Amino acid sequence: MKNQFSIRNKASLSLFSVILIMLVFMCPVTIMAESENEALKARIERLEKELGELKAILTEKATSAEKQTATAQEAPKASDGFSVKSYGYIKLDAAYNDSRVSNGNFATYVFGEGAVNNDDTVNFTARQSRLGLDITAPDYNGFKTKGKVEVDFYGDGSAAHENKAEPMLRQAYLETTRGGMSILAGQTSDVISPLNPSTLNYTVGWSAGNIGYRRAQLRLSYNKSFDESTGLLTQIALARTTGLTNEDFDANGVNDGDDSGFPSVQGRFAITTKGLAGKKNVIGISGHFGREEADWAGAETDLDSWSANIDFVIPLTERFTLSGEAFTGENLDDYFGGILQGVNTITRSEISSKGMWSQINFALNKKWQYNAGFGIDNPDTNDINIGSRDKNSYYFVNTMFKVLPMLTIGFEYSYWETEYKGAADGTANRFHTSAIFTW
């Protein structure tokens, strides 16, 4: 029994010792575990706080992005919805003149034939070939906006190298329209005298009764329609006072139009009415005023430029249409008036001039059309010097045939006569043919 008790006591003592040892070792572990739990809990709380802050930042950025997206959707992108269409033609002109004309590729007047009579010329050129782009923007809040860029190859380069023609900017403008109101900014045709005769000749009767050119301008137009066939067009423009020739009378290196200190003003009213054969009559009146400044001998001299004009298009039948223009004014060389004479540099005064052109068009069908007309430019004899061009006139008849929808062949005959003050006159018969590929 004693041995059994002793054994039991020893066993109990051993078990107690083991438990005591385990408690001794487990106590620090438990304390460490509790410490780690507290640290982990604090870390989790910190992470939850940072996560909340991050969510707030992301929510704010998402809201801002949504607003920006909505704004971007409201305003069209620069490239969305635009259309670009090319147009133009390739044209070969071939002409025979039985006397010298200016400049040969086209005709504006005839040189005097006092010393040399009937000095004939032959000219071939492709300079009138034309390239253009029409750019249309998508409609936006009722505004329709478009642009145009157009060139040909009658640049200011030397005509001595005919096969090295230089590009010339004809038109480059933007125009925005809403309802009947439109604003145009850029280079395009003058507001005044907007019509041209239907000739193969590149200069369309300029310096022989047809005035008006192209220049940089800011234009406001309002087109009021009263019914399907009746309307009134009102236009006003501020344009640069510059043009073709004689742009620096005082030779001081400054364009005389720029030197004046203000732009030219142009205006036009045109009424449209119901015409014959279901077509429309258009009759317009227009005018301009501008000024050049020449600093001769240290004194400023103002040289006014003005014109008063009328234009008309009147259908006579379904196939016959009468059209034309008339003008009067002073200092019109930059508008192709006065036979390219605007100022008398001897008297230092403006040259007055008046003129007109008219034509009849006969459209036989979609392939054949015929045109016949005349033009005259008559400067005031008292305003010009001996040897200056005193009167310039021409008559023309032509036919144009569409061989194919894109290919036209034309033939034109014109007779030109230029009178000179106190000098021999000049006359020329001009035979002109053209081949035109259009797209």
Number of C-alpha atoms within 10 A of each C-alpha: 6 7 8 9 10 11 12 12 12 12 12 12 12 12 12 12 12 12 12 12 11 11 13 11 11 12 11 11 12 12 11 12 12 12 12 12 12 12 12 12 12 12 12 12 12 12 12 12 12 12 12 12 12 12 12 12 11 12 12 12 12 12 11 12 12 12 12 12 11 11 11 11 10 9 9 13 10 9 9 9 11 13 12 13 10 13 13 17 18 17 20 17 23 19 22 20 26 16 22 26 25 11 13 22 25 23 25 25 29 25 24 22 16 10 6 10 14 14 13 15 15 15 15 16 18 21 23 20 20 20 18 18 16 14 16 18 18 17 16 11 7 10 15 16 19 20 19 20 19 21 20 22 19 20 15 10 14 11 14 8 9 15 10 12 20 18 18 16 16 21 20 18 17 18 18 16 17 15 11 11 16 18 17 20 19 19 22 23 16 21 25 28 27 18 16 19 25 20 24 21 22 15 17 20 29 27 29 32 29 29 33 22 19 20 19 21 24 18 22 17 20 18 17 15 14 11 9 8 14 16 16 17 17 17 20 20 24 20 24 19 26 23 18 12 14 17 20 18 20 19 13 11 9 15 19 24 25 17 17 20 11 15 19 20 21 22 21 22 20 18 19 19 18 17 17 14 12 11 16 17 21 20 19 21 19 22 21 22 17 22 23 25 22 25 17 13 8 8 9 13 16 18 21 20 25 18 24 19 21 21 22 22 21 20 22 16 14 13 13 16 19 17 21 24 26 22 24 22 23 25 27 28 25 22 27 26 31 33 29 23 25 28 24 16 12 8 10 15 18 21 24 25 27 21 26 23 26 22 23 22 21 18 17 12 9 9 13 15 17 19 20 20 21 22 26 26 32 23 27 15 17 10 18 24 16 11 14 18 27 26 24 27 26 24 20 22 19 21 21 22 18 16 11 10 12 11 16 18 17 20 20 21 19 21 16 25 20 25 22 20 16 12 15 14 20 22 25 24 21 24 17 24 20 20 19 19 17 15 12
